[in-house]
Amino acid sequence: MVRKIQAKLVLRLHAQGLSGRAIARSQGMSRRSVSDVLDAARAVGVGWDDVAGKTDGEVYALLFPGRGERESVYEQPDWARVHRELARVGVTLRILHGEYADGCRRTGKPHMGYDRFCKLYAAYVQKLGVTSRVEHKAGRTIEVDWAGKTLRIVDPVTGDSSTAYLFVAVLPFSRYAFVEPTLDMAQNSWLRAHVAMYEWFGGSTPRLVCDNLKTGVIAHPREGEVVLNDAYRGLAEHYSAAVLPGRVRKPKDKPSAENTVWHATMALAGAMRDHQFGSLDELRTAIRAWLVEYNSRPFQKRDGSRLSVFEGEEKPLLIALPPVAYEVMDRVYGRRVQANSHVAYARNWYSVPYAYVGSTVDLRIGANTLEIWHKNTRLCTHRLLPASASNKYSTNGADLPGKTMWKPWDRKRCEQWANRIGPDCATVIGKLFAMERLDEQAVDPALAVLRLSKRYSAQRLENACSLALQSVASPRYAHIGPILESGQDIAGEIPDGAGDHGAGDHGVDGGDDGAGWVRGGDCYANMGR
């Protein structure tokens, strides 16, 4: 290969007063080469001052136009088409070279080899300043990261300020970007930012490249498998994506995101330096307006903009979003399924298939639903009971075995139990429900009375209810319990003060007639419980 003359160096040394002979001797050049440079400079009328700001190649081309340029004997490919086709999934340089060679054979023109084809494509990419399509395919990857720069939110009423963090995502092929502000960098904020990102892009990609932050990746060892966060894996599966974390301390594994993070940080900080935001929604609205302008800016070294490339070439290749957006859920681990086939959460109970009684399950709690999982299997889904509810049951009939079908206690069940005991007991229970505005409020007081039949007997409870109704308009457990404890249901008399909540004297009180209610052993000899 013929070496080019260092024309710029010759002109600089000549301007410093060196002769042609001295320049040749000091630089190891031939006197003929130095003479050619000086003659060419005089011919075009340029001196050192005219070329001082130019590169060596530009000076050489100015003095010796066309020298050293050789026209290739091979048919030149349409490099613009090659660049476009490489963006399509499954297309490689080898496939395109094969198509180029087949076309040359049909026309009888010579074609270049695969090696030269690849080198000339690399030169084309470098010359135009575009990103090589060998690594970045349209609709294949989304890169995500947190920005280092933060913004401030100041409450206009209280004056309190808070920090807003910036989540940044980019499609490497088109450089189409998305930015979402959050109030923290916790797991739920990370997941919600992804949901907003997918809505902004209008589709998903098979690969999701993130950093090794704990909200996404639990462990990324040098050897062995990457351990992903369960919630992050669930989100990726919902959007048909696979999480591919970049290597630890290898920012070049996601260069597009790193570059966009820098651009977004600097541009946002500059554009919003004089703005004060009173809420997160206000900041989000301003960022969305800025994103439209940012993505529409023309490229400096290529045609079009991020938006035009995204809409024209990449968006049609994105995976369609699922009909329902991913719901970010809180997670509770290690809840034991009780013997009644229910698991407790927030003072309420939710049924689990009876085959899992005694097992440990995990809960996923959304805005309106509660899911129960065992390992990686979802067992059932419940409508979340309201926060004001307490000791309520949400039961799927199929979760319980047929012979021991569990039902929640309600007015009907309480009245059926009372009717089996007797009419006076049924009257007491009816009065308890009549006293309350809501039936649910009377269930516990009614059960307190009905369960006395397990400690004593149904007949004794019926007798106690009969006695209590003679002195109290609406008897409760506090009235009926002392009658049973003192045995008055057997004697057929009501103890003094039985209708008074604990005010009566439970000692000997004969009264005027001498009839007290502490009796001899014969009276209690046959009391059965």
C-alpha positions as CSV (number, residue, x, y, z in Angstrom):
1,M,0.0,0.0,0.0
2,V,1.4,3.4,-1.0
3,R,1.9,5.8,1.9
4,K,0.4,9.3,1.5
5,I,2.7,12.2,1.7
6,Q,2.3,14.2,4.9
7,A,1.4,17.4,3.0
8,K,0.3,19.4,6.0
9,L,3.5,18.7,7.8
10,V,5.6,19.8,4.8
11,L,3.7,23.1,4.5
12,R,4.1,23.8,8.3
13,L,7.9,23.2,8.2
14,H,8.3,25.2,5.0
15,A,6.4,28.1,6.6
16,Q,8.9,27.9,9.6
17,G,11.7,28.6,7.1
18,L,13.0,25.1,6.4
19,S,14.2,24.4,2.8
20,G,12.9,21.5,0.8
21,R,16.2,19.6,1.3
22,A,16.1,20.1,5.1
23,I,12.5,19.0,5.3
24,A,13.2,15.8,3.3
25,R,16.3,15.0,5.4
26,S,14.6,15.7,8.8
27,Q,11.4,13.8,8.1
28,G,12.9,10.9,6.1
29,M,11.0,11.9,2.9
30,S,12.2,11.9,-0.6
31,R,13.1,15.3,-2.1
32,R,10.7,14.6,-4.9
33,S,7.7,14.2,-2.5
34,V,8.5,17.5,-0.7
35,S,8.9,19.2,-4.1
36,D,5.6,17.8,-5.3
37,V,3.8,19.2,-2.2
38,L,5.3,22.7,-2.5
39,D,4.6,22.8,-6.3
40,A,1.0,21.7,-5.7
41,A,0.5,24.3,-3.0
42,R,1.8,27.1,-5.3
43,A,-0.4,25.8,-8.1
44,V,-3.6,26.1,-6.1
45,G,-2.4,29.2,-4.3
46,V,-2.5,28.0,-0.7
47,G,-0.1,28.4,2.1
48,W,0.2,27.2,5.7
49,D,-2.3,29.8,7.0
50,D,-4.9,28.4,4.6
51,V,-4.6,24.8,5.8
52,A,-3.7,25.2,9.5
53,G,-7.3,24.3,10.6
54,K,-7.7,21.3,8.2
55,T,-6.9,17.7,8.8
56,D,-4.1,15.8,7.1
57,G,-6.6,14.1,4.8
58,E,-8.3,17.3,3.8
59,V,-5.0,19.0,3.0
60,Y,-3.8,16.0,0.9
61,A,-7.2,16.0,-1.0
62,L,-6.9,19.7,-1.6
63,L,-3.4,19.5,-3.1
64,F,-3.8,16.1,-4.9
65,P,-7.5,15.7,-5.8
66,G,-8.4,12.2,-6.9
67,R,-4.9,10.8,-6.2
68,G,-5.0,7.4,-4.4
69,E,-8.7,6.9,-5.0
70,R,-9.4,3.7,-6.8
71,E,-12.7,2.7,-8.3
72,S,-13.8,-0.8,-7.1
73,V,-14.3,-3.4,-9.8
74,Y,-17.1,-4.9,-7.6
75,E,-20.7,-4.0,-7.8
76,Q,-21.5,-1.7,-4.9
77,P,-24.5,-2.8,-2.7
78,D,-27.2,-0.4,-1.8
79,W,-25.9,0.3,1.7
80,A,-29.0,2.3,2.8
81,R,-31.1,-0.8,2.0
82,V,-28.7,-3.1,3.8
83,H,-29.0,-0.8,6.8
84,R,-32.8,-0.9,6.7
85,E,-33.1,-4.6,6.2
86,L,-30.7,-5.4,9.1
87,A,-33.3,-3.8,11.5
88,R,-35.7,-6.7,10.7
89,V,-35.8,-9.6,13.1
90,G,-33.8,-12.6,11.8
91,V,-31.9,-10.7,9.1
92,T,-28.1,-10.9,9.3
93,L,-25.2,-9.5,7.2
94,R,-24.5,-13.0,5.8
95,I,-28.1,-13.3,4.5
96,L,-27.9,-9.9,2.9
97,H,-24.5,-10.7,1.4
98,G,-25.9,-13.9,-0.1
99,E,-28.8,-11.9,-1.7
100,Y,-26.3,-9.3,-3.0
101,A,-24.1,-12.1,-4.5
102,D,-27.1,-13.8,-6.1
103,G,-28.1,-10.5,-7.7
104,C,-24.6,-10.0,-9.1
105,R,-24.6,-13.4,-10.6
106,R,-27.9,-12.9,-12.4
107,T,-26.6,-9.7,-13.9
108,G,-23.1,-11.0,-14.7
109,K,-21.3,-8.5,-12.5
110,P,-18.4,-9.3,-10.1
111,H,-19.3,-9.3,-6.4
112,M,-17.2,-8.7,-3.3
113,G,-16.5,-11.4,-0.6
114,Y,-18.3,-11.5,2.7
115,D,-15.3,-10.1,4.6
116,R,-15.1,-6.9,2.4
117,F,-18.9,-6.6,2.5
118,C,-18.8,-6.5,6.3
119,K,-15.9,-4.0,6.4
120,L,-17.6,-1.6,4.0
121,Y,-20.9,-1.8,5.9
122,A,-19.0,-0.8,9.1
123,A,-17.4,2.1,7.2
124,Y,-20.8,3.2,6.0
125,V,-22.2,3.2,9.5
126,Q,-19.2,5.1,10.9
127,K,-19.4,7.7,8.1
128,L,-23.1,8.4,8.7
129,G,-22.8,8.3,12.4
130,V,-25.6,5.9,12.9
131,T,-25.9,2.9,15.1
132,S,-25.0,-0.5,13.7
133,R,-28.0,-2.7,13.2
134,V,-26.0,-5.8,13.8
135,E,-26.5,-5.4,17.6
136,H,-29.8,-3.4,17.7
137,K,-32.9,-4.9,16.1
138,A,-36.2,-3.0,15.9
139,G,-38.7,-4.1,18.6
140,R,-36.3,-6.4,20.3
141,T,-35.1,-4.6,23.5
142,I,-36.1,-2.0,26.1
143,E,-33.3,-0.7,28.3
144,V,-34.3,0.8,31.7
145,D,-32.5,2.6,34.5
146,W,-32.8,5.2,37.3
147,A,-31.4,8.7,36.5
148,G,-28.9,10.1,38.9
149,K,-30.4,13.6,38.8
150,T,-33.5,14.3,40.9
151,L,-36.1,17.1,40.9
152,R,-37.9,18.9,43.7
153,I,-41.6,19.1,44.5
154,V,-42.7,21.9,46.8
155,D,-46.2,21.8,48.4
156,P,-47.8,25.2,47.7
157,V,-49.8,25.2,50.9
158,T,-47.4,23.8,53.5
159,G,-44.1,24.6,51.8
160,D,-42.8,21.1,52.4
161,S,-40.5,19.8,49.7
162,S,-39.9,16.2,48.5
163,T,-37.6,14.6,46.1
164,A,-38.7,13.2,42.7
165,Y,-36.7,10.4,41.1
166,L,-36.6,9.8,37.4
167,F,-37.1,6.4,35.8
168,V,-35.8,6.3,32.2
169,A,-36.5,3.8,29.4
170,V,-35.3,3.7,25.8
171,L,-35.7,1.6,22.7
172,P,-32.1,1.2,21.5
173,F,-33.1,0.9,17.8
174,S,-34.9,4.2,17.5
175,R,-33.7,5.9,20.7
176,Y,-37.3,6.6,21.5
177,A,-37.3,7.6,25.2
178,F,-39.7,7.6,28.2
179,V,-39.2,9.3,31.6
180,E,-41.5,8.8,34.6
181,P,-41.1,10.7,38.0
182,T,-41.6,8.8,41.3
183,L,-41.5,9.8,44.9
184,D,-39.1,6.9,45.8
185,M,-37.2,4.1,44.2
186,A,-39.0,1.3,46.1
187,Q,-40.2,-1.8,44.3
188,N,-43.8,-0.8,43.8
189,S,-42.7,2.6,42.2
190,W,-40.3,0.6,40.0
191,L,-43.1,-1.7,38.8
192,R,-45.6,1.2,38.3
193,A,-43.0,3.1,36.2
194,H,-42.7,0.0,34.0
195,V,-46.5,-0.2,33.5
196,A,-46.6,3.5,32.5
197,M,-43.6,2.8,30.2
198,Y,-45.4,0.0,28.3
199,E,-48.5,2.2,28.0
200,W,-46.3,5.0,26.5
201,F,-44.6,2.7,24.0
202,G,-47.9,1.0,23.1
203,G,-46.3,-2.4,23.1
204,S,-43.5,-4.5,24.6
205,T,-40.4,-6.3,23.5
206,P,-39.0,-9.8,24.1
207,R,-36.0,-8.4,26.1
208,L,-36.0,-6.1,29.1
209,V,-32.4,-5.0,30.0
210,C,-32.1,-3.4,33.5
211,D,-29.4,-2.6,36.0
212,N,-28.7,-4.9,39.0
213,L,-30.8,-2.9,41.5
214,K,-32.5,-4.9,44.3
215,T,-36.0,-3.9,43.1
216,G,-35.3,-6.0,40.0
217,V,-32.5,-8.4,40.7
218,I,-31.8,-10.2,43.9
219,A,-28.4,-11.6,43.0
220,H,-26.2,-11.6,39.9
221,P,-23.2,-13.8,40.7
222,R,-20.1,-14.1,38.5
223,E,-20.9,-17.8,38.2
224,G,-24.3,-19.4,38.3
225,E,-27.9,-18.2,37.5
226,V,-29.2,-14.7,38.0
227,V,-31.9,-14.5,40.8
228,L,-34.7,-12.2,39.9
229,N,-37.2,-10.5,42.1
230,D,-40.5,-12.4,42.0
231,A,-42.6,-9.3,41.4
232,Y,-40.3,-8.1,38.6
233,R,-40.4,-11.5,37.0
234,G,-44.2,-11.5,37.2
235,L,-44.4,-8.1,35.5
236,A,-42.1,-9.2,32.7
237,E,-44.1,-12.4,32.1
238,H,-47.3,-10.4,32.0
239,Y,-45.8,-8.3,29.1
240,S,-44.2,-11.3,27.4
241,A,-40.7,-10.2,28.2
242,A,-37.6,-11.8,29.6
243,V,-35.5,-9.8,32.1
244,L,-31.8,-9.7,31.1
245,P,-29.8,-7.7,33.7
246,G,-26.6,-6.1,32.5
247,R,-23.4,-7.4,33.9
248,V,-22.2,-5.9,37.2
249,R,-20.3,-2.7,36.6
250,K,-20.7,-3.0,32.8
251,P,-22.7,0.0,31.7
252,K,-21.9,-0.8,28.1
253,D,-24.4,-3.7,28.3
254,K,-27.1,-1.0,28.1
255,P,-25.4,2.0,26.4
256,S,-28.6,3.4,25.0
257,A,-30.2,3.8,28.4
258,E,-26.9,5.2,29.9
259,N,-26.8,7.8,27.1
260,T,-30.5,8.7,27.3
261,V,-30.2,9.0,31.1
262,W,-27.5,11.6,30.6
263,H,-29.5,13.4,27.9
264,A,-32.7,13.3,29.9
265,T,-31.1,14.5,33.1
266,M,-29.3,17.4,31.4
267,A,-32.2,18.4,29.2
268,L,-34.8,18.2,32.0
269,A,-32.7,20.0,34.5
270,G,-32.1,22.8,31.9
271,A,-35.6,23.0,30.6
272,M,-37.2,23.0,34.1
273,R,-34.6,25.0,36.1
274,D,-37.0,27.9,36.6
275,H,-40.2,25.9,37.2
276,Q,-41.6,24.9,40.6
277,F,-43.9,21.9,40.8
278,G,-46.5,21.6,43.5
279,S,-47.4,17.9,43.0
280,L,-46.1,14.7,41.3
281,D,-49.0,14.9,38.8
282,E,-47.9,18.4,37.8
283,L,-44.3,17.3,37.3
284,R,-45.4,14.3,35.3
285,T,-47.5,16.4,33.0
286,A,-44.5,18.7,32.4
287,I,-42.2,15.8,31.7
288,R,-44.7,14.2,29.2
289,A,-44.8,17.5,27.3
290,W,-41.0,17.7,27.3
291,L,-40.8,14.1,26.0
292,V,-42.9,14.9,23.0
293,E,-40.5,17.7,22.0
294,Y,-37.4,15.6,22.9
295,N,-38.4,12.6,20.8
296,S,-39.4,14.9,17.9
297,R,-36.0,16.6,17.7
298,P,-34.2,15.8,14.4
299,F,-31.1,13.7,14.6
300,Q,-27.8,15.5,14.1
301,K,-26.1,12.9,11.9
302,R,-28.9,11.0,10.3
303,D,-32.3,11.7,8.8
304,G,-35.5,11.8,10.8
305,S,-36.0,11.8,14.6
306,R,-36.6,9.4,17.4
307,L,-40.3,9.7,16.9
308,S,-40.3,9.2,13.1
309,V,-38.0,6.1,13.3
310,F,-40.1,4.7,16.1
311,E,-43.5,5.1,14.4
312,G,-42.2,4.2,10.9
313,E,-40.0,1.2,11.6
314,E,-40.2,0.0,15.3
315,K,-43.7,0.4,16.6
316,P,-45.2,-2.1,14.1
317,L,-42.8,-4.7,15.4
318,L,-43.6,-4.4,19.1
319,I,-45.5,-7.1,20.9
320,A,-49.2,-6.2,21.5
321,L,-50.0,-5.3,25.1
322,P,-52.3,-7.6,27.1
323,P,-55.9,-6.5,27.4
324,V,-55.5,-5.7,31.1
325,A,-52.5,-3.8,32.5
326,Y,-50.3,-5.4,35.1
327,E,-51.6,-4.6,38.6
328,V,-48.9,-3.8,41.1
329,M,-49.5,-5.8,44.3
330,D,-48.2,-5.9,47.8
331,R,-47.0,-9.3,48.9
332,V,-47.3,-11.2,52.2
333,Y,-45.3,-14.3,52.6
334,G,-45.7,-17.4,54.8
335,R,-49.4,-17.4,55.9
336,R,-50.6,-20.7,57.2
337,V,-53.9,-22.2,56.0
338,Q,-56.1,-22.9,59.0
339,A,-58.2,-26.0,59.6
340,N,-61.3,-24.2,58.3
341,S,-59.6,-23.8,54.9
342,H,-59.2,-20.1,55.3
343,V,-56.2,-17.8,55.7
344,A,-56.1,-14.6,57.6
345,Y,-55.3,-11.2,56.2
346,A,-56.1,-7.7,57.7
347,R,-58.5,-9.1,60.4
348,N,-60.6,-11.0,57.8
349,W,-60.5,-14.5,56.3
350,Y,-60.2,-15.8,52.7
351,S,-60.8,-19.4,51.6
352,V,-58.1,-21.7,50.2
353,P,-58.7,-25.1,48.5
354,Y,-59.1,-27.6,51.4
355,A,-56.2,-29.7,50.0
356,Y,-53.8,-27.0,51.2
357,V,-55.0,-27.0,54.8
358,G,-51.8,-26.8,57.0
359,S,-49.7,-25.5,54.1
360,T,-47.9,-22.2,53.9
361,V,-49.1,-19.8,51.2
362,D,-48.2,-16.3,49.9
363,L,-50.7,-13.5,49.3
364,R,-50.6,-10.8,46.6
365,I,-52.8,-7.9,47.4
366,G,-53.9,-5.4,44.8
367,A,-56.3,-2.5,44.9
368,N,-59.4,-4.7,44.7
369,T,-58.3,-8.3,44.7
370,L,-56.4,-10.7,46.8
371,E,-54.6,-13.7,45.2
372,I,-53.4,-16.7,47.1
373,W,-50.3,-18.5,45.8
374,H,-48.6,-21.7,46.7
375,K,-45.0,-21.7,45.4
376,N,-45.5,-20.7,41.7
377,T,-49.1,-21.7,41.4
378,R,-52.0,-19.4,41.9
379,L,-54.7,-21.2,44.0
380,C,-57.5,-18.7,43.9
381,T,-58.5,-15.1,43.7
382,H,-60.9,-13.2,46.1
383,R,-62.5,-9.8,46.0
384,L,-60.7,-7.8,48.7
385,L,-63.0,-7.1,51.7
386,P,-63.2,-3.4,52.6
387,A,-60.7,-2.0,55.1
388,S,-63.5,-1.3,57.6
389,A,-64.5,-5.0,57.7
390,S,-63.4,-7.2,60.6
391,N,-63.8,-10.9,61.1
392,K,-65.6,-11.3,57.8
393,Y,-65.2,-14.3,55.5
394,S,-64.7,-14.4,51.7
395,T,-65.4,-18.0,50.8
396,N,-65.4,-19.8,47.4
397,G,-67.7,-22.8,47.7
398,A,-65.4,-25.0,45.6
399,D,-62.6,-24.4,48.1
400,L,-64.3,-26.4,50.8
401,P,-65.0,-30.2,51.0
402,G,-68.6,-31.2,50.2
403,K,-69.4,-32.9,53.6
404,T,-68.1,-30.1,55.7
405,M,-69.2,-27.2,53.7
406,W,-68.5,-24.1,55.8
407,K,-70.9,-21.2,55.8
408,P,-70.6,-17.8,57.5
409,W,-72.8,-17.1,60.4
410,D,-75.8,-14.9,59.7
411,R,-79.3,-14.2,61.0
412,K,-80.9,-17.2,59.3
413,R,-78.4,-19.7,60.7
414,C,-78.7,-18.2,64.2
415,E,-82.5,-18.4,64.1
416,Q,-82.4,-22.0,62.9
417,W,-80.2,-23.0,65.8
418,A,-82.4,-21.1,68.3
419,N,-85.6,-22.8,67.0
420,R,-83.9,-26.2,67.6
421,I,-83.4,-25.3,71.2
422,G,-86.9,-23.9,71.9
423,P,-89.4,-21.1,71.4
424,D,-88.2,-18.9,74.2
425,C,-84.6,-19.2,73.0
426,A,-85.9,-18.2,69.5
427,T,-87.6,-15.2,71.1
428,V,-84.4,-14.1,72.8
429,I,-82.4,-14.3,69.6
430,G,-85.1,-12.5,67.6
431,K,-85.1,-9.6,70.1
432,L,-81.3,-9.4,69.8
433,F,-81.5,-9.0,66.1
434,A,-84.4,-6.5,66.4
435,M,-82.3,-4.3,68.7
436,E,-79.5,-3.8,66.1
437,R,-79.6,-1.6,63.0
438,L,-77.6,-4.2,61.0
439,D,-78.0,-7.9,61.3
440,E,-74.2,-8.4,61.3
441,Q,-74.0,-6.5,64.6
442,A,-76.2,-9.0,66.4
443,V,-74.5,-12.2,65.2
444,D,-71.8,-12.2,67.9
445,P,-74.3,-11.5,70.8
446,A,-76.6,-14.2,69.5
447,L,-73.8,-16.8,69.2
448,A,-72.8,-16.0,72.8
449,V,-76.2,-17.0,74.0
450,L,-76.5,-20.0,71.7
451,R,-73.2,-21.4,72.6
452,L,-74.4,-21.7,76.3
453,S,-76.2,-24.9,75.0
454,K,-72.8,-26.5,74.6
455,R,-71.7,-25.8,78.3
456,Y,-75.0,-26.8,79.8
457,S,-77.8,-28.3,77.7
458,A,-80.4,-27.2,75.2
459,Q,-83.2,-27.7,77.8
460,R,-81.5,-25.7,80.5
461,L,-80.8,-22.9,78.1
462,E,-84.5,-22.9,77.0
463,N,-85.5,-22.7,80.7
464,A,-83.0,-19.9,81.4
465,C,-84.4,-17.9,78.4
466,S,-87.9,-18.4,79.7
467,L,-87.0,-17.1,83.2
468,A,-85.0,-14.1,81.7
469,L,-87.9,-13.0,79.5
470,Q,-90.1,-12.7,82.6
471,S,-88.0,-9.9,84.1
472,V,-86.0,-8.4,81.1
473,A,-87.5,-7.1,77.9
474,S,-84.5,-8.0,75.8
475,P,-82.3,-10.6,77.6
476,R,-78.6,-11.0,76.6
477,Y,-75.8,-13.2,77.6
478,A,-75.2,-11.1,80.7
479,H,-78.7,-11.9,81.9
480,I,-78.9,-15.6,80.9
481,G,-75.4,-16.6,82.0
482,P,-75.9,-15.9,85.8
483,I,-79.2,-17.9,85.7
484,L,-77.4,-21.0,84.4
485,E,-74.4,-20.5,86.7
486,S,-76.6,-20.2,89.8
487,G,-78.9,-23.1,88.8
488,Q,-82.1,-20.9,88.9
489,D,-83.2,-22.5,85.6
490,I,-83.6,-25.8,87.6
491,A,-85.4,-24.3,90.6
492,G,-87.6,-22.2,88.3
493,E,-86.8,-18.9,90.1
494,I,-84.9,-15.8,89.0
495,P,-82.2,-14.7,91.3
496,D,-82.4,-11.2,92.7
497,G,-80.7,-8.7,90.4
498,A,-80.4,-11.2,87.5
499,G,-81.7,-8.5,85.2
500,D,-79.2,-6.0,86.6
501,H,-75.7,-6.3,85.1
502,G,-73.8,-7.5,88.1
503,A,-75.6,-5.2,90.6
504,G,-77.2,-8.1,92.6
505,D,-75.9,-9.6,95.7
506,H,-75.0,-13.3,95.1
507,G,-74.9,-14.1,98.8
508,V,-77.7,-15.0,101.2
509,D,-80.6,-12.6,101.0
510,G,-83.8,-14.0,102.5
511,G,-85.8,-10.8,102.2
512,D,-89.0,-10.2,104.1
513,D,-90.3,-13.7,103.4
514,G,-87.0,-15.3,104.2
515,A,-86.7,-16.9,100.8
516,G,-83.1,-16.6,99.8
517,W,-81.6,-18.1,96.7
518,V,-78.7,-20.0,98.4
519,R,-80.2,-23.4,99.0
520,G,-79.2,-26.7,100.6
521,G,-77.3,-29.5,99.0
522,D,-80.5,-31.5,98.2
523,C,-81.5,-28.8,95.7
524,Y,-78.3,-29.1,93.7
525,A,-77.8,-32.9,94.1
526,N,-79.2,-33.8,90.7
527,M,-77.9,-30.8,88.7
528,G,-76.5,-32.1,85.5
529,R,-74.4,-30.2,83.1
